[in-house]
Amino acid sequence: MKTILTVGLAVVLGVAAGIATAVVRINATPSGGDRDGIEQPLPPQPADGEQLPAVAVDREGYDFGTMDVDAEGSRDFLIANTGKGVLKLATGETSCRCTLSKLDKDEVQPGDSATVAMTWTSNDSIGPYRQTAVIFTNDPSQPRVTLTISGRITAAARAVPDELIFSTLLAGQSAEAEVSIYCYIDEPLEIVSLKLDDSTTAEYFDVAFETLDADRLSEEPGAVSGQLMKVTLKSGLPQGPFRQKILLSTNLETSQTLTVSIDGTIGSDIAVVGRGFNVRTGILSLGTISGTAGARRMLMLIVRGPHRKEMKFTPVKITPDLLNVEIGEPTEINNGIVSQFPLTVQIPKGSRPANHLGSKQGKLGEILLDTNHPQAPRLRIWVSFAVEG
């Protein structure tokens, strides 16, 4: 969480106490005054018999209200001299090494004024805040002026929740979930377009929207408008883990794109076991392989249930093409309760260099098998590997 406060005249900053108050950190270095933490002295006070200044501020506090997390707010405070003597101003040392701009005036003549520009920029700071800036003066009746800014930092819009997790679903099952998309500024929220990040499984997701009613809006403090996103996971997804992202484009300038992640697992009578295979992620990890040596790994496709004896597996998609996949003849174990099929994954000797570790440099390899199981027509296995030359 990083929040920066820049004061154009003189500041001493502090965070208000309170359970719900966000912790605010000031990151910079003071200008003017002692950098080692010694407090800068007050301006000289008028001697007896001198004409006295009188400080007057147009306002000592300003509420920015609700601000977007990446937005910037700025407010000018006017400090006037309504007395008959010269008003002297000085910046003070801060407790958190914030930036202090030079005073455009350190002396204000009678009838004249100076402007204090306080700019509040928030980056990733969510919640209410209250900050103060103290200006030292030589007005005996008011030797320090405290200016206050307050408000609440929030995103212009956000999705709640921003991640949907479907527990293990049986093949052939469908599921539904809802996401509330709240808008915290006066501009009514509109969903301009959406995109499903993984095009290979996009056909299994239906996404619809409707306007959030007043009851739903009241559940979220500060929400002004919103949309209810209904996500339907249709049956037919290949067995194994799946990941998807819904990318939403909005009409809001400061929150043009929102992302909702979806994770889950499709289970059935079919299971994959073997060294290097992660059941939770559905990834077979082969690691980094020498191209001259190649690699070979055997998995077992375990089938239970009434269809185990007539099961067939047919490769329909294998990427990249340097992956060789072979399915052997089944055997029965546990007195015929389970059928197991050997699945051999091989990278031949002499393979070209490649990166399929699932990073930006290369996507995971993929093995997609068709089955004749009525509830689990497809089985997908991801393969993570790299080949060195």
Secondary structure, 3 states (H helix, E strand, C coil): CEEEEEECCCCCCCECCCCCCCCCCCCCCCCCCCCCCCCCCCCCCCCCCCCCCCEEECCCEEEEEEEECCCEEEEEEEEEECCCCCEEEECCCCCCCCCECCCCCCEECCCCEEEEEEEEEEECCCEEEEEEEEEEECCCCCCEEEEEEEEEEECCEEEECCEEEEEEEECCCCEEEEEEEEECCCCCCCEEEEEECCCCCHHHEEEEEEECCHHHHHCCCCCCEEEEEEEEECCCCCEEEEEEEEEEEECCCCCCEEEEEEEEEEECCEEEECCCEECCCCEEEEEEEECCCCEEEEEEEEECCCCHHHCCEEEEEEECCCCEEEECCCEEECCCCEEEEEEEEEECCCCCCEEECCECCECCEEEEEEECCCCCCEEEEEEEEEEEC
